[in-house]
Amino acid sequence: MKKESDPAELQAVADMLKAIAHPVRLCIVRGLWQNGCCNVTHMQQCLGVPQSTVSQHLARLRQAGIIEGRRRGLEICYQLRSKKTEALMACLFSPAVERKEEPLS
């Protein structure tokens, strides 16, 4: 195991994982990864939770730098902000790639 890890980088990744480590927030991030831009009303309908709950979770994800909102007329459309988050979602939710196991010698 390498010991060349940057403590600041490890802390940033740990903070990102903490921010998405809630079923509702994970569902929001997964939905944004799969569908791109989405507004609060649509998220609320998909999740089946109150608008205030969605807004609280969005605030936590914004504070963590995972999502960003862009105003479109009267609504705000949320989207993923970082390629790291997209890569994490791909690891978690893409079909597993089968690999051939090599026997240990």
LOGU-589559 format. One line per field, with one value per atom (N, C-alpha, C, O): atom name; z, x, y; residue number from 0; chain. Coordinates in pm, 1 decimal, decimal comma, always signed. Layout:
atom CA:...
pz Z:...
px X:...
py Y:...
nr NUM:...
kette A:...
This chain:
atom N:CA:C:O:N:CA:C:O:N:CA:C:O:N:CA:C:O:N:CA:C:O:N:CA:C:O:N:CA:C:O:N:CA:C:O:N:CA:C:O:N:CA:C:O:N:CA:C:O:N:CA:C:O:N:CA:C:O:N:CA:C:O:N:CA:C:O:N:CA:C:O:N:CA:C:O:N:CA:C:O:N:CA:C:O:N:CA:C:O:N:CA:C:O:N:CA:C:O:N:CA:C:O:N:CA:C:O:N:CA:C:O:N:CA:C:O:N:CA:C:O:N:CA:C:O:N:CA:C:O:N:CA:C:O:N:CA:C:O:N:CA:C:O:N:CA:C:O:N:CA:C:O:N:CA:C:O:N:CA:C:O:N:CA:C:O:N:CA:C:O:N:CA:C:O:N:CA:C:O:N:CA:C:O:N:CA:C:O:N:CA:C:O:N:CA:C:O:N:CA:C:O:N:CA:C:O:N:CA:C:O:N:CA:C:O:N:CA:C:O:N:CA:C:O:N:CA:C:O:N:CA:C:O:N:CA:C:O:N:CA:C:O:N:CA:C:O:N:CA:C:O:N:CA:C:O:N:CA:C:O:N:CA:C:O:N:CA:C:O:N:CA:C:O:N:CA:C:O:N:CA:C:O:N:CA:C:O:N:CA:C:O:N:CA:C:O:N:CA:C:O:N:CA:C:O:N:CA:C:O:N:CA:C:O:N:CA:C:O:N:CA:C:O:N:CA:C:O:N:CA:C:O:N:CA:C:O:N:CA:C:O:N:CA:C:O:N:CA:C:O:N:CA:C:O:N:CA:C:O:N:CA:C:O:N:CA:C:O:N:CA:C:O:N:CA:C:O:N:CA:C:O:N:CA:C:O:N:CA:C:O:N:CA:C:O:N:CA:C:O:N:CA:C:O:N:CA:C:O:N:CA:C:O:N:CA:C:O:N:CA:C:O:N:CA:C:O:N:CA:C:O:N:CA:C:O:N:CA:C:O:N:CA:C:O:N:CA:C:O:N:CA:C:O:N:CA:C:O:N:CA:C:O:N:CA:C:O:N:CA:C:O
pz +0,0:+0,0:+0,0:+80,0:-88,5:-95,3:+22,9:+70,9:+67,9:+175,7:+122,7:+200,6:-9,6:-72,4:-84,2:-154,3:-16,3:-26,2:+36,5:+141,4:-30,3:+18,7:+120,3:+85,4:+246,0:+347,7:+309,9:+343,3:+241,3:+201,2:+97,8:+102,0:+6,0:-95,1:-29,6:-63,6:+64,2:+134,6:+213,2:+217,1:+275,6:+350,9:+258,1:+292,1:+141,0:+44,5:-3,5:-16,4:-29,7:-72,8:+41,5:+19,0:+162,7:+278,5:+299,2:+329,8:+282,5:+296,8:+189,8:+218,2:+66,8:-40,0:-6,9:-24,0:+40,3:+75,1:+189,6:+188,5:+288,3:+399,1:+348,8:+394,3:+256,1:+205,3:+130,3:+136,4:+60,2:-15,5:+60,7:+9,7:+182,1:+260,1:+330,5:+451,1:+256,1:+304,9:+187,0:+74,5:+209,5:+96,9:+6,3:-115,8:+63,1:-20,2:-101,2:-220,6:-36,7:-110,2:-216,3:-326,2:-184,4:-282,8:-401,8:-516,3:-374,9:-482,4:-568,6:-691,0:-506,6:-581,0:-671,4:-790,1:-614,5:-692,0:-804,9:-917,2:-775,4:-879,8:-991,2:-1109,2:-953,9:-1053,8:-1139,8:-1260,8:-1079,7:-1157,0:-1248,3:-1360,3:-1200,7:-1283,3:-1404,2:-1515,1:-1382,4:-1490,0:-1586,8:-1707,3:-1533,9:-1614,5:-1642,5:-1722,2:-1580,1:-1599,1:-1510,0:-1391,1:-1565,4:-1492,8:-1444,1:-1514,8:-1322,5:-1265,8:-1165,8:-1099,0:-1156,2:-1059,7:-934,7:-932,4:-832,5:-703,0:-715,5:-654,3:-792,3:-806,0:-862,6:-813,6:-965,0:-1024,2:-925,0:-914,4:-852,8:-752,8:-645,6:-605,3:-599,8:-496,3:-542,9:-467,5:-665,4:-719,4:-731,6:-700,1:-776,4:-791,3:-656,7:-641,1:-560,0:-430,3:-337,5:-248,4:-358,2:-271,6:-131,8:-35,1:-120,8:+7,9:-4,6:-115,8:+107,6:+101,2:+36,9:+41,3:-22,0:-88,3:+8,7:-29,3:+133,7:+232,0:+258,3:+280,2:+256,2:+276,1:+159,4:+179,8:+37,4:-81,2:-73,7:-100,4:-37,5:-30,0:+72,9:+48,6:+186,7:+289,0:+238,0:+261,4:+169,4:+115,9:+4,3:-5,7:-78,5:-183,9:-123,5:-175,1:-14,7:+52,1:+101,4:+88,1:+157,6:+206,3:+90,0:+102,0:-21,7:-139,3:-201,5:-250,5:-199,6:-250,5:-163,2:-214,2:-32,0:+61,4:+42,9:+61,5:+6,5:-13,6:-151,7:-181,4:-235,8:-369,0:-467,6:-570,1:-438,0:-523,0:-635,9:-747,4:-606,1:-707,5:-717,8:-631,9:-826,1:-842,7:-906,5:-979,3:-877,5:-934,8:-1034,1:-1012,8:-1143,3:-1244,9:-1266,1:-1288,5:-1258,7:-1275,4:-1421,6:-1512,4:-1440,8:-1572,5:-1554,8:-1516,5:-1582,8:-1560,9:-1412,9:-1335,1:-1372,8:-1233,1:-1152,1:-1029,4:-1218,4:-1146,7:-1145,7:-1224,8:-1054,5:-1048,8:-1088,6:-1033,7:-1183,3:-1232,7:-1170,3:-1182,9:-1103,7:-1036,6:-1123,8:-1198,5:-1112,7:-1186,9:-1106,2:-1015,7:-1140,0:-1073,4:-1110,4:-1221,7:-1015,4:-1034,4:-1068,3:-1133,8:-1024,1:-1042,4:-1116,3:-1108,0:-1187,9:-1258,3:-1158,7:-1187,9:-1041,0:-938,7:-895,7:-879,1:-877,8:-838,3:-948,7:-921,0:-1073,3:-1185,0:-1188,8:-1212,2:-1166,0:-1166,2:-1052,0:-1069,3:-935,9:-822,2:-852,8:-823,5:-911,2:-946,9:-1049,5:-1043,6:-1141,9:-1241,8:-1174,3:-1212,1:-1074,6:-1001,4:-921,8:-915,9:-861,3:-775,6:-853,5:-811,4:-965,9:-1029,8:-1172,3:-1228,6:-1231,7:-1364,3:-1349,0:-1246,5:-1450,9:-1442,6:-1421,4:-1482,3:-1335,9:-1304,7:-1429,6:-1506,2:-1446,6:-1556,5:-1506,5:-1406,9:-1577,4:-1536,6:-1571,6:-1679,2:-1480,3:-1510,1:-1478,2:-1389,3:-1552,0:-1536,4:-1417,8:-1413,8:-1323,3:-1205,2:-1238,1:-1295,9:-1202,6:-1220,8:-1091,9:-983,9:-1100,1:-977,6:-911,3:-977,5:-779,9:-704,4:-705,5:-693,1:-720,1:-721,6:-582,7:-564,2
px +84,6:+0,0:+88,7:+181,7:+60,0:+138,9:+108,6:-4,6:+210,2:+191,3:+203,0:+214,9:+199,8:+216,8:+85,6:+79,8:-19,4:-149,5:-146,8:-86,3:-213,5:-224,5:-338,8:-453,2:-309,4:-415,2:-531,7:-646,4:-504,2:-612,0:-703,1:-825,0:-643,8:-723,6:-809,5:-926,8:-750,7:-826,1:-941,7:-1050,9:-918,1:-1025,0:-1136,4:-1254,1:-1100,4:-1201,3:-1287,9:-1409,5:-1226,7:-1302,8:-1391,0:-1506,8:-1338,3:-1416,9:-1537,1:-1646,9:-1516,2:-1626,4:-1733,5:-1852,9:-1691,0:-1786,5:-1868,1:-1990,0:-1800,6:-1871,4:-1969,7:-2079,9:-1930,0:-2020,6:-2143,5:-2255,0:-2123,7:-2234,8:-2337,7:-2456,9:-2294,5:-2391,0:-2436,1:-2516,6:-2385,2:-2416,0:-2551,2:-2560,5:-2654,2:-2792,3:-2877,5:-2855,0:-2973,3:-3051,3:-3113,6:-3112,3:-3167,8:-3230,7:-3124,5:-3142,8:-3013,5:-2908,7:-2845,5:-2815,2:-2825,4:-2770,8:-2865,1:-2820,5:-2994,6:-3093,5:-3090,9:-3101,0:-3077,6:-3069,0:-2945,6:-2954,6:-2831,4:-2706,4:-2713,5:-2671,5:-2766,2:-2780,2:-2872,3:-2843,4:-2982,6:-3075,7:-3013,1:-3035,5:-2935,6:-2868,1:-2761,8:-2741,4:-2695,1:-2594,8:-2661,6:-2608,3:-2777,0:-2845,6:-2917,2:-2920,1:-2975,0:-3064,8:-3014,8:-3075,4:-2907,0:-2858,4:-2932,6:-2951,7:-2973,3:-3034,9:-3176,1:-3252,4:-3210,6:-3343,5:-3378,9:-3291,2:-3509,2:-3552,8:-3612,7:-3636,6:-3636,4:-3683,5:-3819,9:-3842,9:-3909,8:-4044,4:-4039,5:-4108,2:-3958,6:-3946,5:-3883,3:-3926,9:-3781,2:-3717,2:-3817,3:-3823,0:-3896,1:-3994,8:-4094,0:-4127,1:-4140,9:-4235,8:-4172,8:-4237,0:-4049,4:-3980,7:-3950,0:-3963,5:-3908,8:-3868,6:-3987,5:-3979,8:-4096,3:-4212,9:-4191,4:-4247,9:-4109,9:-4085,4:-4122,8:-4129,2:-4147,6:-4184,8:-4076,4:-3957,7:-4119,8:-4028,7:-3923,3:-3807,6:-3962,1:-3865,4:-3754,8:-3639,7:-3788,7:-3689,6:-3591,0:-3469,9:-3643,5:-3557,9:-3464,0:-3344,4:-3517,9:-3436,7:-3324,9:-3213,2:-3353,7:-3250,4:-3138,0:-3020,2:-3174,7:-3073,9:-2993,4:-2872,3:-3060,0:-2988,8:-2889,0:-2778,4:-2928,0:-2838,0:-2712,5:-2601,9:-2728,7:-2613,2:-2521,6:-2399,3:-2580,6:-2501,5:-2431,9:-2319,6:-2498,2:-2435,6:-2317,6:-2210,9:-2336,3:-2228,2:-2106,1:-1992,5:-2130,2:-2020,2:-1956,7:-1856,8:-2014,0:-1958,6:-1991,0:-1924,2:-2091,9:-2128,1:-2222,2:-2213,5:-2311,3:-2405,6:-2397,9:-2342,1:-2456,0:-2470,4:-2606,1:-2659,4:-2659,6:-2788,5:-2771,8:-2694,2:-2846,3:-2846,4:-2989,1:-3079,5:-3007,1:-3141,2:-3183,6:-3110,2:-3306,4:-3369,9:-3508,4:-3602,8:-3519,6:-3647,5:-3677,7:-3600,1:-3792,3:-3833,3:-3781,4:-3791,4:-3726,8:-3680,8:-3528,6:-3459,2:-3479,8:-3337,3:-3319,6:-3384,4:-3232,5:-3203,3:-3071,0:-2969,4:-3073,4:-2954,0:-2884,2:-2947,7:-2750,1:-2669,4:-2545,0:-2507,0:-2481,8:-2357,3:-2248,8:-2245,0:-2161,6:-2059,3:-1922,4:-1841,7:-1895,8:-1760,1:-1755,9:-1847,8:-1647,4:-1623,1:-1597,7:-1626,3:-1544,3:-1521,2:-1652,5:-1661,0:-1755,0:-1885,3:-1943,2:-2000,0:-1928,9:-1976,7:-1904,6:-1967,0:-1774,2:-1696,3:-1739,2:-1746,3:-1767,5:-1813,0:-1947,1:-1966,8:-2039,2:-2170,2:-2155,1:-2226,0:-2063,7:-2039,4:-1988,6:-2027,5:-1901,9:-1851,1:-1962,1:-1969,1:-2047,9:-2152,1:-2268,4:-2324,9:-2304,6:-2430,0:-2420,1:-2521,7:-2303,0:-2289,0:-2283,8:-2238,1:-2330,7:-2321,0:-2175,5:-2083,8:-2157,4:-2020,9:-1956,9:-2019,8:-1832,7:-1756,4:-1695,1:-1622,9:-1725,5:-1668,0:-1521,1:-1479,8:-1444,4:-1301,9:-1259,0:-1312,8:-1163,1:-1113,0:-1018,2:-919,8:-1048,7:-964,7:-840,4:-850,1:-727,0:-601,3:-572,3:-583,4:-536,1:-503,7:-378,7:-284,0:-382,7:-266,4:-160,5:-192,2:-36,8:+72,7:+117,3:+207,9
py -118,2:+0,0:+123,9:+134,5:+216,0:+338,7:+428,7:+435,4:+496,6:+592,8:+735,0:+829,6:+750,8:+880,6:+958,3:+1059,2:+912,1:+976,9:+1115,7:+1138,0:+1207,0:+1343,8:+1349,4:+1320,7:+1386,2:+1391,0:+1482,2:+1452,4:+1592,0:+1682,9:+1616,7:+1633,3:+1542,4:+1472,1:+1363,8:+1347,8:+1289,8:+1186,6:+1247,2:+1190,5:+1362,1:+1428,4:+1474,3:+1462,6:+1526,5:+1571,5:+1455,6:+1470,1:+1342,1:+1224,8:+1174,7:+1139,5:+1171,0:+1128,2:+1220,2:+1173,6:+1350,4:+1445,9:+1423,9:+1434,4:+1393,5:+1366,8:+1241,9:+1240,4:+1137,8:+1014,5:+1036,4:+981,6:+1116,3:+1147,7:+1221,9:+1196,1:+1313,0:+1394,7:+1311,3:+1341,3:+1208,0:+1127,5:+1003,4:+925,5:+984,2:+864,4:+873,1:+850,2:+905,9:+907,8:+861,4:+906,1:+774,3:+721,1:+827,5:+812,0:+934,2:+1038,1:+1112,6:+1136,2:+1149,8:+1221,2:+1132,6:+1179,0:+1006,1:+913,0:+898,8:+892,1:+894,3:+885,9:+1012,4:+1003,8:+1128,2:+1254,3:+1254,0:+1285,3:+1218,6:+1219,1:+1117,1:+1145,2:+999,6:+897,4:+945,5:+925,4:+1008,8:+1061,2:+1169,1:+1172,5:+1256,5:+1360,6:+1299,8:+1346,6:+1196,6:+1127,9:+1061,4:+1065,9:+1000,4:+929,0:+1022,2:+997,2:+1129,6:+1213,1:+1353,1:+1424,7:+1394,2:+1530,7:+1628,3:+1602,5:+1737,1:+1847,8:+1814,3:+1748,6:+1859,9:+1833,6:+1943,6:+1998,4:+1975,6:+2077,2:+2011,5:+1890,8:+2091,5:+2041,3:+1975,0:+1870,6:+2032,4:+1976,5:+1835,1:+1745,5:+1816,0:+1681,9:+1584,1:+1469,4:+1629,0:+1543,2:+1502,5:+1386,3:+1599,6:+1572,5:+1466,2:+1374,7:+1477,9:+1381,5:+1242,2:+1142,0:+1236,0:+1107,0:+1041,6:+920,3:+1123,0:+1070,4:+1044,8:+960,3:+1117,1:+1103,1:+1158,1:+1107,0:+1262,3:+1327,9:+1475,0:+1527,5:+1542,3:+1684,2:+1771,2:+1738,9:+1880,6:+1975,1:+2026,2:+2044,1:+2050,1:+2101,3:+1998,8:+2036,3:+1871,3:+1765,8:+1763,1:+1754,6:+1770,4:+1773,0:+1893,2:+1880,8:+2008,8:+2130,4:+2118,1:+2163,8:+2057,2:+2038,2:+1947,3:+1974,2:+1841,3:+1750,9:+1818,5:+1798,7:+1897,3:+1970,4:+2068,7:+2085,0:+2134,0:+2228,3:+2156,6:+2209,1:+2038,1:+1959,8:+1921,4:+1928,7:+1880,8:+1843,3:+1964,0:+1952,4:+2079,8:+2202,9:+2242,1:+2276,0:+2237,7:+2273,3:+2184,0:+2227,9:+2059,5:+1964,9:+1979,5:+1914,0:+2065,0:+2086,4:+1975,5:+1962,0:+1896,9:+1783,9:+1826,2:+1774,9:+1919,6:+1966,9:+2118,6:+2186,9:+2168,0:+2312,6:+2337,8:+2254,1:+2453,8:+2491,8:+2604,8:+2697,9:+2594,8:+2700,4:+2745,6:+2665,1:+2875,5:+2930,9:+2924,0:+2962,9:+2872,3:+2871,0:+2930,9:+2861,7:+3059,1:+3126,8:+3132,6:+3188,2:+3074,2:+3076,5:+2958,2:+2958,2:+2858,8:+2740,8:+2730,6:+2794,4:+2649,2:+2619,9:+2474,8:+2385,7:+2452,1:+2318,3:+2273,7:+2342,1:+2159,8:+2108,6:+2006,3:+1931,8:+2004,0:+1907,6:+1875,0:+1949,3:+1763,1:+1726,3:+1825,9:+1878,3:+1850,4:+1952,3:+1894,3:+1960,2:+1771,6:+1720,8:+1587,4:+1506,0:+1568,3:+1442,2:+1329,5:+1213,4:+1362,9:+1260,8:+1197,2:+1075,5:+1280,1:+1228,0:+1140,0:+1034,3:+1183,4:+1102,6:+968,4:+864,9:+969,7:+845,7:+753,7:+632,0:+811,8:+732,6:+667,4:+549,4:+742,8:+687,4:+575,1:+474,7:+592,7:+488,3:+360,6:+250,1:+376,5:+259,5:+191,2:+68,4:+271,6:+215,9:+155,6:+54,7:+215,6:+178,9:+125,9:+85,3:+124,9:+65,5:-85,7:-136,3:-158,4:-304,2:-346,2:-291,2:-442,2:-489,3:-548,7:-621,7:-515,3:-571,0:-701,4:-704,2:-807,5:-934,9:-937,8:-894,6:-988,6:-1000,6:-1142,8:-1208,8:-1185,9:-1320,7:-1322,5:-1248,7:-1406,4:-1418,9:-1499,9:-1608,1:-1449,6:-1520,8:-1595,6:-1537,5:-1721,1:-1795,6:-1737,0:-1694,6:-1736,5:-1691,1:-1800,1:-1918,5:-1760,7:-1860,3:-1892,4:-1973,7
nr 0:0:0:0:1:1:1:1:2:2:2:2:3:3:3:3:4:4:4:4:5:5:5:5:6:6:6:6:7:7:7:7:8:8:8:8:9:9:9:9:10:10:10:10:11:11:11:11:12:12:12:12:13:13:13:13:14:14:14:14:15:15:15:15:16:16:16:16:17:17:17:17:18:18:18:18:19:19:19:19:20:20:20:20:21:21:21:21:22:22:22:22:23:23:23:23:24:24:24:24:25:25:25:25:26:26:26:26:27:27:27:27:28:28:28:28:29:29:29:29:30:30:30:30:31:31:31:31:32:32:32:32:33:33:33:33:34:34:34:34:35:35:35:35:36:36:36:36:37:37:37:37:38:38:38:38:39:39:39:39:40:40:40:40:41:41:41:41:42:42:42:42:43:43:43:43:44:44:44:44:45:45:45:45:46:46:46:46:47:47:47:47:48:48:48:48:49:49:49:49:50:50:50:50:51:51:51:51:52:52:52:52:53:53:53:53:54:54:54:54:55:55:55:55:56:56:56:56:57:57:57:57:58:58:58:58:59:59:59:59:60:60:60:60:61:61:61:61:62:62:62:62:63:63:63:63:64:64:64:64:65:65:65:65:66:66:66:66:67:67:67:67:68:68:68:68:69:69:69:69:70:70:70:70:71:71:71:71:72:72:72:72:73:73:73:73:74:74:74:74:75:75:75:75:76:76:76:76:77:77:77:77:78:78:78:78:79:79:79:79:80:80:80:80:81:81:81:81:82:82:82:82:83:83:83:83:84:84:84:84:85:85:85:85:86:86:86:86:87:87:87:87:88:88:88:88:89:89:89:89:90:90:90:90:91:91:91:91:92:92:92:92:93:93:93:93:94:94:94:94:95:95:95:95:96:96:96:96:97:97:97:97:98:98:98:98:99:99:99:99:100:100:100:100:101:101:101:101:102:102:102:102:103:103:103:103:104:104:104:104
kette A:A:A:A:A:A:A:A:A:A:A:A:A:A:A:A:A:A:A:A:A:A:A:A:A:A:A:A:A:A:A:A:A:A:A:A:A:A:A:A:A:A:A:A:A:A:A:A:A:A:A:A:A:A:A:A:A:A:A:A:A:A:A:A:A:A:A:A:A:A:A:A:A:A:A:A:A:A:A:A:A:A:A:A:A:A:A:A:A:A:A:A:A:A:A:A:A:A:A:A:A:A:A:A:A:A:A:A:A:A:A:A:A:A:A:A:A:A:A:A:A:A:A:A:A:A:A:A:A:A:A:A:A:A:A:A:A:A:A:A:A:A:A:A:A:A:A:A:A:A:A:A:A:A:A:A:A:A:A:A:A:A:A:A:A:A:A:A:A:A:A:A:A:A:A:A:A:A:A:A:A:A:A:A:A:A:A:A:A:A:A:A:A:A:A:A:A:A:A:A:A:A:A:A:A:A:A:A:A:A:A:A:A:A:A:A:A:A:A:A:A:A:A:A:A:A:A:A:A:A:A:A:A:A:A:A:A:A:A:A:A:A:A:A:A:A:A:A:A:A:A:A:A:A:A:A:A:A:A:A:A:A:A:A:A:A:A:A:A:A:A:A:A:A:A:A:A:A:A:A:A:A:A:A:A:A:A:A:A:A:A:A:A:A:A:A:A:A:A:A:A:A:A:A:A:A:A:A:A:A:A:A:A:A:A:A:A:A:A:A:A:A:A:A:A:A:A:A:A:A:A:A:A:A:A:A:A:A:A:A:A:A:A:A:A:A:A:A:A:A:A:A:A:A:A:A:A:A:A:A:A:A:A:A:A:A:A:A:A:A:A:A:A:A:A:A:A:A:A:A:A:A:A:A:A:A:A:A:A:A:A:A:A:A:A:A:A:A:A:A:A:A:A:A:A:A:A:A:A:A:A:A:A:A:A:A:A:A:A:A
